[in-house]
């Protein structure tokens, strides 16, 4: 959705991020902008292959903690998108 509309979902608009995690958030946003979608437009989870390719393209080697943080952010993003889709069902055109 974000890549399609150019607007960040409200769930991803955090009030304040600890300075020590800002770079991981930036990395997640970069990965998220290249996220694949289903034929119906639903976001797919970030794959290990996508993350590995992103690391190579950006000359980054994620630590285990950084990878875990990105995976947690991914789950939260997918959950928020699912809730948004469910809330939109039943609405008229």
C-alpha positions as CSV (number, residue, x, y, z in Angstrom):
1,X,0.0,0.0,0.0
2,X,2.7,2.4,1.0
3,X,4.6,1.8,-2.2
4,X,1.4,2.2,-4.3
5,X,0.1,5.4,-2.6
6,X,3.3,7.0,-1.4
7,X,1.7,7.4,2.1
8,X,3.0,5.7,5.1
9,X,0.4,3.6,7.0
10,X,-0.5,5.2,10.4
11,X,0.7,2.0,12.1
12,X,4.2,2.7,10.9
13,X,4.3,6.3,12.0
14,X,6.0,6.0,15.4
15,X,6.1,8.9,17.7
16,X,9.7,8.4,18.8
17,X,12.2,5.8,18.0
18,X,15.2,5.1,20.2
19,X,18.2,6.6,18.4
20,X,20.1,3.3,18.6
21,X,17.4,1.7,16.4
22,X,16.9,4.4,13.8
23,X,19.1,2.7,11.3
24,X,17.2,-0.6,11.6
25,X,13.9,1.3,11.0
26,X,15.5,2.9,7.9
27,X,16.6,-0.5,6.6
28,X,13.1,-1.9,7.2
29,X,11.5,1.0,5.3
30,X,13.9,0.3,2.4
31,X,13.1,-3.4,2.4
32,X,9.4,-2.6,2.7
33,X,9.4,-0.3,-0.3
34,X,10.4,-3.3,-2.5
35,X,7.9,-5.7,-0.9
36,X,6.2,-8.2,-3.2
37,X,2.4,-8.5,-3.2
38,X,-0.1,-11.2,-4.0
39,X,-2.3,-11.1,-7.1
40,X,-4.9,-9.5,-4.9
41,X,-2.6,-6.8,-3.7
42,X,-1.9,-8.1,-0.2
43,X,1.6,-7.7,1.0
44,X,3.7,-10.9,1.2
45,X,6.2,-11.4,4.1
46,X,9.8,-10.3,3.4
47,X,11.6,-13.5,2.2
48,X,15.0,-14.5,3.3
49,X,16.0,-14.2,-0.4
50,X,14.8,-10.6,-0.5
51,X,16.7,-9.7,2.6
52,X,19.8,-11.4,1.4
53,X,19.6,-9.6,-2.0
54,X,19.0,-6.3,-0.2
55,X,22.1,-6.8,2.0
56,X,24.2,-7.5,-1.1
57,X,22.9,-4.4,-2.9
58,X,23.5,-2.2,0.1
59,X,26.7,-3.7,1.3
60,X,25.1,-4.5,4.6
61,X,25.6,-7.6,6.8
62,X,22.7,-7.8,9.3
63,X,23.5,-9.1,12.8
64,X,21.2,-11.7,14.3
65,X,19.6,-9.0,16.5
66,X,19.1,-6.6,13.5
67,X,17.5,-9.4,11.4
68,X,15.2,-10.3,14.3
69,X,14.1,-6.7,14.6
70,X,13.4,-6.5,10.9
71,X,11.4,-9.7,11.2
72,X,9.4,-8.3,14.1
73,X,8.7,-5.1,12.2
74,X,7.6,-7.2,9.2
75,X,5.1,-9.2,11.3
76,X,3.7,-5.9,12.8
77,X,3.4,-4.4,9.3
78,X,1.6,-7.5,7.9
79,X,-0.7,-7.5,10.9
80,X,-1.6,-3.9,10.5
81,X,-2.2,-4.4,6.8
82,X,-4.5,-7.4,7.5
83,X,-6.5,-5.4,10.0
84,X,-6.8,-2.6,7.5
85,X,-8.1,-5.0,4.8
86,X,-10.5,-6.6,7.2
87,X,-11.9,-3.2,8.3
88,X,-12.4,-2.2,4.6
89,X,-14.5,-5.3,3.9
90,X,-18.1,-4.6,3.7
91,X,-17.7,-1.0,2.8
92,X,-19.5,0.2,-0.3
93,X,-17.7,1.7,-3.3
